[in-house]
């Protein structure tokens, strides 16, 4: 690699690490020329131990952070639909769910998990916007509820899709998911478990509503 290529590679590595939430990697060199100066200054030219120590200091914490991130991704994967279709087919909803998954993978702090709660609310609002049709779901004398009134809009959609007291549990489920999303959003320090349960529930709600919308 040329000096310029090494500089580009280091910049690319830092950009990728920042994108996945690991921003503390800041090597004391920017290209081969500055690395050679760093190498000589640390006595690595004639000492294998100096080289091992240097690379330990540079990369061990980064390797640990990447391993932790991989472990969390494997152990905390969000729910997937049992349907063979990985997406709902509703573009606005699918975009919000994709962002929810991305943010959950990178979340590491209470503030991050609270933001996952915001994403969950955004998914319910995208569902509210998509499935509620005032020409179908609005009763005589009613005023159309705003999109943010997700509980009322989604309950009405479910009521019309599967009417009758036998389906009251579905409406109750939708209401519980919406309330959980708001709870995580407004909790000062939600945990990864809180955010994961909420995200799983919202994704399942989206897939439930997609099934109810099918003929």
C-alpha positions in Angstrom: 0.0 0.0 0.0 1.2 3.5 -0.7 1.3 6.2 1.9 -1.9 7.7 0.6 -3.6 4.3 0.5 -2.6 3.7 4.1 -4.0 7.1 5.1 -7.3 6.3 3.3 -7.5 2.9 5.0 -7.1 4.4 8.5 -9.7 7.0 7.7 -12.1 4.3 6.5 -11.5 2.2 9.7 -12.3 5.1 11.9 -15.4 5.9 9.9 -16.7 2.3 10.1 -16.0 2.2 13.9 -17.8 5.4 14.4 -20.8 4.1 12.4 -21.1 1.1 14.7 -20.7 3.1 17.8 -17.0 2.6 18.6 -15.5 6.0 18.5 -12.6 5.8 20.8 -10.0 4.4 18.3 -7.6 7.2 17.6 -4.1 5.9 16.6 -1.1 8.3 17.0 -0.4 8.2 13.3 -2.2 9.0 10.1 -0.2 7.3 7.3 3.0 5.2 6.9 5.4 8.1 7.3 3.9 9.1 10.7 3.6 5.4 11.7 7.4 4.9 11.0 8.2 7.8 13.3 5.9 6.2 16.0 7.6 2.8 15.4 11.1 4.3 15.9 10.1 6.4 18.9 8.8 3.3 20.7 11.9 1.3 20.1 10.1 -1.3 17.9 12.9 -1.5 15.3 15.1 -3.9 17.3 12.8 -5.3 19.9 9.9 -7.9 19.5 8.7 -7.1 23.0 8.4 -3.4 22.1 6.4 -4.3 19.0 4.1 -6.6 21.0 3.6 -3.9 23.6 2.9 -1.3 21.0 0.3 -3.3 19.1 -1.3 -4.4 22.4 -1.7 -0.8 23.4 -3.1 0.1 19.9 -5.5 -2.7 19.2 -6.4 -4.8 22.2 -9.1 -2.5 23.5 -10.5 -2.2 20.0 -10.6 -6.0 19.6 -12.4 -6.2 23.0 -15.0 -3.6 22.0 -15.7 -5.4 18.7 -16.0 -8.8 20.5 -18.5 -7.2 22.9 -20.5 -5.8 20.1 -20.6 -9.1 18.3 -21.7 -10.9 21.4 -24.6 -8.4 22.0 -25.6 -8.8 18.3 -25.8 -12.6 18.6 -27.5 -12.7 22.0 -29.9 -9.7 21.5 -31.2 -10.1 18.0 -34.7 -8.6 17.6 -37.7 -10.7 16.7 -38.2 -11.9 13.1 -41.6 -12.6 11.6 -42.6 -16.3 11.2 -43.8 -15.3 7.7 -41.5 -16.0 4.8 -41.7 -12.3 4.0 -39.0 -10.4 5.9 -40.7 -7.1 5.4 -44.2 -5.8 5.8 -44.3 -4.4 2.3 -45.3 -1.0 3.7 -42.3 1.1 2.8 -42.6 3.8 5.5 -43.1 1.1 8.2 -40.3 -1.0 6.9 -37.9 2.0 6.9 -38.8 2.7 10.6 -38.3 -0.9 11.6 -34.9 -1.0 9.8 -33.8 2.1 11.7 -35.1 0.5 15.0 -33.0 -2.6 14.3 -29.9 -0.5 13.5 -30.2 1.7 16.5 -30.8 -1.3 18.8 -27.7 -3.0 17.5 -25.6 0.0 18.3 -27.2 1.0 21.6 -25.0 1.0 24.6 -26.3 3.6 27.1 -29.5 4.4 28.8 -29.9 7.4 26.4 -29.4 5.0 23.5 -32.1 2.7 24.8 -34.5 5.6 25.4 -33.9 6.5 21.7 -35.0 2.9 20.8 -38.2 3.8 22.6 -38.5 6.8 20.3 -38.0 4.5 17.4 -40.8 2.2 18.7 -43.2 5.1 18.9 -42.1 6.1 15.3 -43.0 2.6 14.1 -46.5 2.8 15.7 -47.1 6.2 14.1 -46.0 4.8 10.7 -48.5 2.0 11.2 -51.2 4.5 12.3 -50.6 6.5 9.2 -50.7 3.5 6.9 -53.5 1.3 8.1 -56.1 3.9 9.2 -58.3 5.1 6.4 -60.8 7.7 7.4 -63.1 6.8 4.6 -63.3 3.3 6.1 -62.7 3.6 9.8 -64.3 7.0 10.7 -67.8 6.7 12.2 -70.6 9.3 11.5 -70.1 12.3 13.7 -66.5 11.5 14.6 -63.5 13.7 13.9 -60.4 11.9 12.4 -57.9 11.4 15.2 -54.4 12.7 14.6 -51.7 10.2 13.5 -50.0 10.4 16.9 -53.2 9.1 18.5 -52.0 5.6 17.6 -54.0 3.8 20.2 -57.4 5.0 18.9 -56.5 4.6 15.2 -55.0 1.1 15.5 -57.7 -0.2 17.7 -60.3 1.0 15.2 -58.4 -0.7 12.3 -58.4 -4.0 14.3 -62.0 -3.6 15.2 -63.0 -3.3 11.6 -60.6 -6.0 10.3 -61.8 -8.6 12.9 -65.0 -7.3 14.5 -66.6 -8.9 17.5 -65.9 -9.5 21.2 -63.9 -12.6 20.4 -61.1 -10.4 19.0 -60.9 -8.0 21.9 -57.6 -9.6 22.8 -56.0 -8.3 19.6 -57.1 -4.8 20.4 -55.8 -5.2 23.9 -52.5 -6.4 22.6 -52.1 -3.4 20.3 -52.9 -1.0 23.1 -50.3 -2.7 25.4 -47.6 -2.4 22.8 -48.3 1.3 22.3 -48.3 1.9 26.0 -45.0 0.0 26.4 -43.4 2.1 23.7 -44.3 5.3 25.4 -43.1 4.0 28.7 -39.6 3.1 27.4 -39.4 6.5 25.6 -40.1 8.4 28.8 -38.1 6.2 31.2 -35.0 8.1 32.4 -32.6 5.1 32.2 -34.2 2.1 30.4 -32.1 -1.1 30.1 -31.2 -3.1 27.1 -33.8 -5.6 28.2 -36.5 -3.0 28.4 -35.7 -1.6 24.9 -35.4 -5.1 23.4 -38.8 -6.3 24.7 -40.4 -3.1 23.5 -38.7 -3.4 20.0 -39.7 -7.0 19.7 -43.3 -6.2 20.6 -43.5 -3.4 18.1 -42.1 -5.5 15.3 -44.6 -8.3 16.1 -47.4 -5.7 16.1 -46.4 -4.5 12.7 -46.5 -8.1 11.4 -49.8 -8.7 13.1 -51.4 -5.7 11.4 -50.0 -6.8 8.1 -51.7 -10.1 8.5 -55.0 -8.5 9.4 -54.8 -6.3 6.3 -54.5 -9.3 4.0 -57.7 -10.5 2.4 
